[in-house]
Each structure stands twice: as C-alpha cells, then as structure tokens.
Amino acid sequence: MALLEARGLEVRFGGVVALSGVDITVEGGQVTGLIGPNGAGKTTAFNVICGLQKSAAGRVVLSGRDITQASPHQRARLGIARTFQRLEVFGSLSVYENVLVAAEIRRRWSHDRSRPATVAAETIEMVGLAQLAGVAVDSLSTGTARLVEVARALATRPSVLLLDEPSAGLDESETDDLGRLLTRLGVEGTGILLVEHDVDLVMSVCRTIHVLDFGRILTVGTPGEVRADPLVQAAYLGTAA
C-alpha cells in the first residue's frame, strides 16, 4: 500500500485550471519527484495534499485512510509535514529553538515519551547543523535556513514529507549533503515527495518522478524514462537534439 495517494485532483482559480485529474502516489522508503515548468501546479498539489487548498474533485488517502475532509492540523498529526517554496522560519530564534518549537508541538499530541529537547538535538545533528545550533536563523544564508526548515519538519517525525524547492540557495556541497539526507530518510521508511528545479538532484535521489505540465500529469516514470520522454524534453527538460 502506498503511504500517500492523491487521486483525480481538480483545482480552478476562476477560469484558470491549476490541476486537472492529477494522480500522485508516494511510496514509503523512497523519494518521489514532482517536476514541471513554473506554473505547472506543483505547489497547488502540495497545498491540496496538506489541506491548505480545497480540491473541487478527487481525494487524498494517507496510509489507507481517506483524509480528503481533514483539516491541515489533522493531517499534520496523522503524519504529513512540509516545507514551503517561500522560506518560513523564525528568524529571531536560534536553529535549535526553531526545531524545538516543532518538537514541543508534536509532543502535545503524540503518544510517545520522546523528549522535545532530545528530538530537536538529534534532528539538527541529522541534517548537519549541529555546529550552528545556537545561531540565530536570520543571520544564516538562505540555503542554510532552508535546511533549518527541513529539520523543523522532520522534528514532527512525519511518515510523509513534502519538500518544496529545498535546495534553493544551497551551494553544490550543501545540495549533495541534502541528497544524501533524503536518500537516507527514504531508506529508513519516510515517504518523500520532492518538488525541485534542480533536475540533477531529482534524477539522483528519486526512484519515481511525476511530471506536471499545465495542471496535468504529463508522464510518470523512473529517472531514465522521464529523461528519455520526448514530451518531457519538449515541455521541461529542453527539446532533444
């Protein structure tokens, strides 16, 4: 059973069709890519999955449970976490404090006995920010702040993690580290849906890739299949020579 299934998603903004019959499946234990040109509907799909945007049709199923009518906070408690294309962090707080906020919120509704301070410290170590734990986030580069946002999402211990452009602002070394982190999280069982314009990162970490264009799924396949697809080359990757 897939960890997350979105089926037949339909969203319109006035006369603009943002999503039309979109199906997305996220399996546990791997990274799934969602790519496409600007305006293709990727962030809208994220918003529907998270409950921030109503869909005129279709449904969202998490671990076999229909959550189509669930609120955003209910979906978060059930195991969905996300980052945003526009950076969303508490700039005046330290790296550690940003992550601790998420861990403390999770502790209020979770049934385990994990200590928020321990969860925060372990998560910061996991994403490679331990040396910056006490640094205020607004003094960090945009790329490093994005890693803080990833860490904060991970501190909720989600079963499904939605990442919207997590490599934006990262240098080559940081992007490589992010790729290794995502691969490791997938191996450990987390289902990851990755929206990303860095095609090399997507191709290196994703097992399956969905390609959106004008609100519709153009194709779904392995990285090799997607790279070789003439429709994808024409719409997104650049027309083949």
N, C-alpha and C positions, 0 to 999 in steps of 0.2 A: 504494500500500500504506500502511495506517495505521501510524504509529510504534508504537502500543501498542493491543492488543486484549485485553480480558478477556471471556471467553465463558462463560455458564452458571455463574457463581459461586454456590456454596451454602455457607453457614456457619450452624451451630446452636450455641447455648450452652445445653446441657440442652434444655429444652422451648421455648426462645426461638429463633425463626427470625430471624437477623440479616440474612442475604442469601438470596434465593431466585431462581435463574435470572437473575442480574444480568449484563447485557451493557454494556460501556463501551468506546467507541472514542475514541482520541486521535490526531488527525491532526497531522502536522508543520506548522509555520508558522502555528499559530493557538492560541488559548486555548479550552479546552473546560471548561464548567462542570458541577459536580455539586452539586446543591442538594437540600434537603429538610428536614423538621422535625427537631428534636433526636431522636436515637434511630432515625433512618431507616436507618442502616447506612453512612453515608458514610465514617467513619473506619475501619470494618471493611473496606470495599472497598479503601481505601488500604493497610491492613495486608496484605491478600491480595496486592495488586499488588507490594508491596515484599518479600513473603516472610516477614513477621512473624507472619502468621496463615495456618494451613493451611485450604484450602478442601476440603470434602467432595466436591465435583464441580466441573467446569469447568476452564478452562485460561487461562494468561496468555501472550501472544505479544508479543515485542518485536522490531520490525524484521524480522518474518518468522520469528523464532527462538522456539521453544517454551521458555519459562523456568519452566514450572509447578513443576518439581522443583528449581530453582536456589535456593541459599541467599540470604539478604539481601545478604551481601557480594559474592556473584557478580553479583547483579542490579545492585548499585551500580557494579561495574566494567564492566558491559555498558551502562550509561548511564542508570540510574534514580536520581534524587535526590529527597528530600522534606524538607518541614518538618513540625512537629508542632503539634497544637492546643495542647498544653501546651508552653510555651516551653522549648527545650532549647539553652542556650548555656553557655559557660564564663565565669561571672560575674566571676571574678578576673582574667581575661585582657582585654587591650585588644581593640577592634574589629578591628584589624589582625591581632593574634595569633589570634583566633578563626577568621578567614578563612584565615590562613596554615596553620593546622593541616590544614584540608581540602585546600588546595593541595599541601601536602607529602605527605599520604597518597596523593593522586591520582598524584603523581609517582613513587611507588614501583611502581605497576603500569601506568602509561601508557607508551606508546612514543614520545611526542613529546619534544622537548627544551625545553619551556617551563620557565622558572624559577619556582618556587613564589612567590618574593617578588614577581615581576612579575605573576603571575596574581592574587595577593592584592590588590596595589595597584590593578590595573585593575578588578577586580571591585568593590572598595569604591567606586571612582570611579563605576562604572556605576550603583550603587544610591543614590548621592548621600550617602555617608557619609565622604567624604574628610576633611572638617574634624574628624571625630570619630575618626579612625584610631587615635590614641594614648590614647583614653579607655577606662577600664575599663567593661566592659559592665554590671556590676552598679550602676553609677551612672547609667545611662541609663533613660529611660522604657520601659515595657513595649512600647509601639508601636515605638520606635526599635530596641529589642533584637530585635524580630521581623524588622526589616529586616536586622539582622546575621545572623540565622538564614537568611534568604533568600540573602544574599551568600555565606554558607558553603556552602549547597547549590549555588549557581552556580559556585563555585570548583572543583567537581569536573567542570565542563564537561559536564553531562548532555545527553542527547538528549531525555529526558522528565523534566519537573519536576513533582512533585506538591506542591501548596501547600494546607495545612490551616489555614484561617482566618488568612491572612497579614495582614489588615487590622485584626485585633483590637487595640485600643489606639491605633490611628492616628487623628490628627485629620483633618479634611476635606482640608487641603492635602496631608498625607502620603499619604492614600488616593488622591488624584488623581495624585500622583507615582508611586505603586505601579501604578496603572492604566496610565500611560504606559509604565512599565518593562515590564510584562507584554506590552503590545501590541508594543513594540519587540522583545522576545525572541521573540515569535511570528513576527514578520515575518522575523527572522533565521534562523528554522528550528526553534527549540526547540518541542517539543510540550509544552503545559502543561495539567495537569488541576487545576482550581481548585475547592476546597471553600470556600464563603464564605457567611456570613449577610447580608452587605451586598448586598442584591438590586440596588441601583443600580450597584454596581461590577461585579457579574456581568453584568448586562444591557449594560453599556457596553463590556466588553472581550471577552466570549465570542462566538464565532461559532455554537457549538452548545452546548446545555445538556441534561444528563440530570437528570431529577427522580426522586429516590428517595422512597418512602413505605412504611413497614413492611417494609423489606428488599426491595422490588420496584421495578423501573423503572416509573414511572407514565407518563412520556412522554419523548420526545427531540425537540428541535426548535430552531429559531432563537429568539433572544430574543423576537421578536414573537409567534411561535407559542406559546411557553411562557406568556407573559403572557396570551394570549387563551384558553388552555385552561381550560375550566370545572373540570375535575378538579384542576388545579394551583391554581386560585384557591381552591377549597374546602379543599384539603389543606395549602396552604402560604402562598400569597400573600394569602389572605383572600377570602371569597366576594364575587363581583361584585355591585354594587348593581343 
